[in-house]
Amino acid sequence: MNRFIIFTMVLAMLLTACATSRQKLSPQARVDLMTANEAYTRQNVEEAEQYYKLVLEDNPDYAHALRRMGDISLYNGERFADKTVELNKAAYEYYDRSIQVIEGFEKKKESDMADIRDMKRRKISAWTRIFKEGEKQADEGNTNEAMKIFETVAAMDPSRVEPLIKLKTIYQKDLNDPQKAEEILLKIYAKDPNDVLLLQELGIFYLNQKDYAKAKTFFEQVKVLEPLNVNNLMNLSYCQFEMEDYAAAKVNNQLVLNIDPLNIDALSDAKYIAYKQNDNAAALEYLKQLLNQRDDDKDYQEIVILLREAENYTDLITYATKWHRYDETSKEAVQWLILGAQMTNNKDMMQQYSNILKGME
């Protein structure tokens, strides 16, 4: 029996040695590797972890042990919620090092390439778990903890901009530190100056800071990359409006209306641009389009004023009537109806609405 056990151990050692001939291990480390693999097969992760660590003490770059430590850390990161950041970060680092080692092999087998692909997927999984923990902490109001986590994942993979965006939001909204938020955004911008979402983010940031000139610069870059982006065109038009460049604002506003003729926000903006250009006729047309889609006290007030200036009392009565039907408590709508009746010499209407006005007093 003892001879059989010895023979089995020797055979396992020989097989392990053959399988790992590209990386050196001491005789004892090979025994530890065999024990670790056997424990891992039995799903005894605690014992497997213990022996894989011994293997790594002998050879810190032993790819298989690094891979398995990554697997164990990823598994434990899901089991122990209070250690999710620590354990998933460890998994990420084990996988990262194992990939580097395998990529350094002179001759790589198909199984090596498959391992690399699998570990890259697992790296993403580990990174994502940490990022989501940061989101969870932020949602729960644990700002400092969330910041630490976002800083951790940002350092783990500098190519990912998501944690930097989260940090920007915290600095801007929670800590009221726009200077730090701007610093982070510009850091991301330096990495990828053609990222449309980032360009829009920068534009909106400066727009909120009322720095319309800087905001316009980024919205113009987006327009080059995505000329039919309606939200961007509206933001660009708004900046130009605030900078009193009404002609340019009108051009971009019209582009929006060409794409989406019923866009209420764009129609409202077009109305204000028309006012600034002293084009009451255009403002009147935009108000009519707006009121075809919605009822609004302010729009009714503006349109009857414009119709009075144009001495178009027939249309004034039409819109004042719609206004009164929409808001029967509006004395102003009734007063406009009385004026319209006077100007068109409609005595019955004037009497009718004069009585209504008395009843409202």
C-alpha positions in Angstrom: 0.0 0.0 0.0 2.8 2.4 0.9 4.6 1.6 -2.3 1.5 2.4 -4.3 1.1 5.8 -2.5 4.7 6.6 -3.2 4.4 5.6 -6.8 1.2 7.7 -7.2 2.9 10.8 -5.7 6.0 10.3 -7.9 3.9 9.9 -11.0 1.9 13.1 -10.2 5.1 15.0 -9.6 6.4 13.8 -13.0 3.2 14.8 -14.8 3.2 18.2 -13.1 6.9 18.7 -14.1 6.0 17.8 -17.7 3.1 20.2 -17.7 5.1 23.1 -16.3 8.4 22.5 -18.0 8.6 26.1 -19.1 8.6 27.4 -15.5 10.9 26.1 -12.8 9.8 24.9 -9.4 11.6 23.3 -6.5 10.8 19.6 -5.8 8.8 20.8 -2.7 6.9 23.4 -4.7 5.9 20.8 -7.2 4.4 18.7 -4.4 2.7 21.8 -3.1 1.3 22.5 -6.6 0.0 18.9 -6.9 -1.7 19.3 -3.5 -3.2 22.7 -4.5 -4.5 21.3 -7.8 -6.1 18.3 -6.0 -7.7 20.6 -3.4 -9.0 22.9 -6.1 -10.5 20.0 -7.9 -12.3 19.0 -4.7 -13.5 22.7 -4.4 -11.6 23.1 -1.1 -10.6 26.7 -1.9 -9.1 27.4 1.5 -6.7 24.5 1.2 -6.0 25.2 -2.4 -5.2 28.9 -1.6 -2.8 27.9 1.1 -0.8 25.6 -1.2 -0.9 27.9 -4.2 0.6 30.6 -2.0 3.4 28.2 -1.1 4.0 27.7 -4.9 4.2 31.4 -5.4 6.7 31.8 -2.6 9.0 29.5 -4.5 8.3 31.2 -7.9 6.3 34.4 -7.7 5.7 34.3 -11.5 4.3 30.8 -11.7 1.5 31.4 -14.2 -0.8 28.5 -13.2 -0.7 29.4 -9.5 -1.3 33.0 -10.3 -4.3 32.0 -12.5 -5.8 29.9 -9.7 -5.2 32.5 -7.1 -7.1 34.9 -9.3 -10.0 32.4 -9.6 -10.1 31.9 -5.8 -10.0 35.6 -5.1 -12.8 36.2 -7.7 -14.9 33.5 -6.1 -14.3 34.9 -2.6 -15.0 38.4 -3.8 -18.5 37.3 -4.5 -18.9 35.4 -1.2 -17.7 38.1 1.2 -19.5 41.3 0.5 -17.5 43.3 3.1 -14.2 42.4 1.3 -15.4 42.8 -2.3 -13.0 45.6 -3.2 -10.0 43.9 -1.6 -10.6 40.5 -3.1 -11.7 41.5 -6.6 -8.6 43.8 -6.7 -6.4 40.9 -5.8 -8.1 38.7 -8.5 -7.5 41.5 -11.1 -3.8 41.7 -10.1 -3.3 37.9 -10.2 -4.9 37.6 -13.6 -2.9 40.6 -14.9 0.4 39.1 -13.8 -0.4 35.6 -15.1 -1.3 37.1 -18.5 2.0 39.0 -18.6 3.9 35.8 -17.8 2.2 33.7 -20.4 2.5 36.4 -23.0 6.3 36.2 -22.3 6.5 32.5 -23.2 8.6 31.9 -26.4 6.2 29.3 -27.7 2.6 29.7 -26.8 0.1 26.9 -27.2 -3.5 27.3 -28.1 -4.4 26.5 -24.5 -2.2 29.4 -23.4 -4.1 31.8 -25.7 -7.4 30.4 -24.4 -6.3 31.0 -20.9 -5.3 34.6 -21.7 -8.7 35.3 -23.3 -10.5 33.8 -20.3 -8.4 35.7 -17.8 -9.0 39.0 -19.6 -12.7 38.4 -19.3 -12.3 37.6 -15.7 -10.3 40.8 -15.2 -13.1 42.8 -16.6 -15.5 41.0 -14.2 -13.4 41.8 -11.2 -13.0 45.5 -12.3 -16.7 45.8 -12.8 -17.6 44.4 -9.4 -15.4 47.0 -7.7 -16.8 49.8 -9.9 -20.4 48.8 -9.0 -19.5 48.8 -5.3 -18.3 52.4 -5.8 -21.7 53.2 -7.4 -23.5 51.5 -4.5 -21.5 53.5 -1.9 -22.2 56.7 -3.8 -25.9 56.0 -4.0 -26.0 55.4 -0.2 -24.3 58.7 0.4 -21.0 57.3 1.5 -19.1 59.9 -0.6 -15.6 59.3 0.9 -15.8 55.6 0.5 -17.1 55.9 -3.0 -14.2 58.2 -4.0 -11.7 55.8 -2.6 -13.2 53.0 -4.7 -13.4 55.0 -7.9 -9.8 56.1 -7.4 -8.8 52.5 -7.0 -10.5 51.3 -10.2 -9.2 54.3 -12.1 -5.6 53.3 -11.1 -6.2 49.6 -11.9 -7.2 50.4 -15.5 -6.2 54.0 -16.6 -7.9 53.4 -20.0 -11.3 53.3 -18.4 -13.0 56.7 -18.1 -16.1 55.7 -16.1 -14.6 56.1 -12.6 -13.2 59.5 -13.6 -16.6 60.6 -14.7 -18.0 59.4 -11.4 -15.3 61.3 -9.5 -16.1 64.4 -11.5 -19.7 64.2 -10.6 -18.9 63.8 -6.9 -16.6 66.8 -7.0 -19.0 68.9 -8.9 -22.3 68.0 -7.2 -21.5 66.6 -3.7 -18.3 68.6 -2.8 -19.1 71.7 -4.9 -15.5 71.8 -6.2 -15.9 72.7 -9.9 -12.1 73.3 -10.3 -11.3 69.7 -9.4 -14.2 68.4 -11.6 -12.8 70.4 -14.5 -9.3 69.0 -13.8 -10.6 65.5 -14.1 -12.6 66.1 -17.2 -9.6 67.6 -19.0 -7.5 64.7 -17.9 -10.0 62.4 -19.6 -10.2 64.6 -22.6 -6.4 64.4 -23.1 -6.8 60.6 -23.4 -9.4 60.7 -26.1 -10.2 64.1 -27.6 -12.6 62.7 -30.1 -14.9 60.9 -27.7 -18.4 62.4 -28.4 -19.9 61.7 -25.0 -16.9 63.2 -23.3 -17.0 66.3 -25.5 -20.7 66.7 -24.6 -19.9 66.2 -20.9 -17.3 69.0 -21.1 -19.6 71.3 -23.0 -22.4 70.8 -20.5 -19.9 71.3 -17.6 -18.9 74.7 -18.9 -22.5 75.5 -19.9 -23.5 74.9 -16.2 -20.6 77.2 -15.2 -22.0 79.8 -17.6 -18.7 79.8 -19.5 -20.5 79.8 -22.8 -17.5 80.4 -25.0 -15.7 77.3 -23.7 -18.9 75.3 -23.8 -19.5 76.3 -27.4 -16.0 75.1 -28.4 -16.8 71.5 -27.3 -20.3 71.5 -28.8 -18.8 72.6 -32.1 -16.4 69.7 -32.0 -19.4 67.3 -31.4 -21.2 69.0 -34.4 -18.3 68.0 -36.7 -18.4 64.4 -35.5 -22.2 64.1 -35.2 -23.8 66.8 -37.3 -27.4 65.4 -36.7 -27.1 65.2 -32.9 -30.2 67.2 -31.8 -29.3 67.7 -28.2 -25.8 68.9 -29.1 -27.2 71.4 -31.7 -29.7 72.7 -29.1 -26.9 73.2 -26.6 -24.7 74.9 -29.2 -27.6 77.2 -30.2 -28.2 78.0 -26.5 -24.6 79.0 -26.0 -24.7 81.2 -29.1 -27.9 82.8 -27.9 -26.3 83.6 -24.5 -23.3 85.1 -26.3 -25.8 87.3 -28.3 -24.8 85.7 -31.6 -28.4 85.3 -32.6 -27.8 84.7 -36.3 -25.6 81.6 -35.5 -28.1 80.5 -32.8 -30.8 80.6 -35.4 -28.8 78.5 -37.9 -28.3 75.7 -35.4 -31.9 76.0 -34.0 -33.2 75.6 -37.6 -31.1 72.5 -38.1 -32.9 71.0 -35.1 -36.3 71.9 -36.5 -35.3 70.4 -39.9 -34.7 67.1 -38.1 -37.5 67.3 -35.7 -40.1 70.0 -36.7 -42.3 69.3 -33.6 -39.6 69.7 -31.1 -41.2 71.9 -28.4 -37.9 73.0 -26.8 -36.5 74.0 -30.2 -39.7 75.8 -31.2 -39.6 77.7 -27.9 -35.9 78.6 -28.4 -36.8 79.7 -32.0 -39.4 82.0 -30.6 -36.9 83.8 -28.3 -34.3 84.1 -31.1 -37.0 85.7 -33.2 -37.7 88.2 -30.4 -34.0 89.1 -30.2 -33.9 89.7 -33.9 -37.1 91.9 -33.7 -38.8 89.4 -36.0 -42.3 89.4 -34.4 -43.8 87.7 -37.5 -41.5 84.7 -37.0 -42.1 84.6 -33.3 -45.9 84.6 -34.0 -45.6 81.6 -36.3 -43.5 79.7 -33.7 -46.1 80.5 -31.0 -48.8 79.1 -33.2 -46.9 75.9 -33.7 -46.3 75.6 -30.0 -50.0 76.1 -29.1 -50.9 73.5 -31.7 -49.1 71.0 -29.5 -49.7 72.3 -25.9 -51.6 74.8 -23.9 -49.5 77.3 -21.9 -50.6 80.5 -20.2 -47.4 82.3 -21.1 -47.6 81.4 -24.8 -51.2 82.5 -24.9 -50.3 85.8 -23.3 -47.5 86.4 -25.8 -49.5 85.5 -28.9 -52.4 87.8 -28.1 -50.0 90.7 -27.5 -48.3 90.0 -30.9 -51.7 89.7 -32.6 -52.8 93.0 -31.0 -49.7 94.7 -32.3 -50.4 93.3 -35.7 -54.1 94.4 -35.4 -55.2 90.9 -36.2 -58.2 90.9 -33.9 -59.9 87.9 -35.5 -57.0 85.6 -34.6 -56.7 87.4 -31.2 -60.2 86.3 -30.4 -59.5 82.7 -31.6 -56.5 82.3 -29.3 -58.0 84.2 -26.4 -61.0 81.8 -26.7 -58.7 78.8 -26.6 -56.9 80.4 -23.6 -60.2 80.9 -21.8 -61.3 77.3 -22.5 -57.9 76.1 -21.2 -58.0 78.2 -18.1 -61.5 79.4 -17.1 -60.0 81.2 -14.0 -57.9 83.5 -16.1 -59.2 87.1 -15.9 -56.6 88.1 -18.5 -58.0 85.8 -21.1 -61.4 87.3 -20.6 -60.1 90.8 -20.8 -58.5 90.1 -24.1 -61.8 88.6 -25.4 -63.6 91.8 -24.4 -60.9 93.9 -26.2 -61.3 91.7 -29.3 -65.0 92.1 -29.2 -64.7 95.9 -28.9 -62.3 96.1 -31.8 -64.5 93.9 -34.1 -67.6 95.7 -32.9 -69.1 92.4 -31.6 -71.5 93.8 -28.9 -73.0 90.4 -28.0 -69.5 88.9 -27.3 -68.5 92.0 -25.4 -71.6 91.7 -23.2 -71.1 88.0 -22.7 -67.5 88.3 -21.5 -68.1 91.5 -19.5 -70.7 89.5 -17.5 -68.2 86.6 -17.1 -65.5 89.1 -15.9 -68.0 90.6 -13.3 -68.6 87.1 -12.0 -64.9 86.5 -11.5 -64.5 89.7 -9.3 
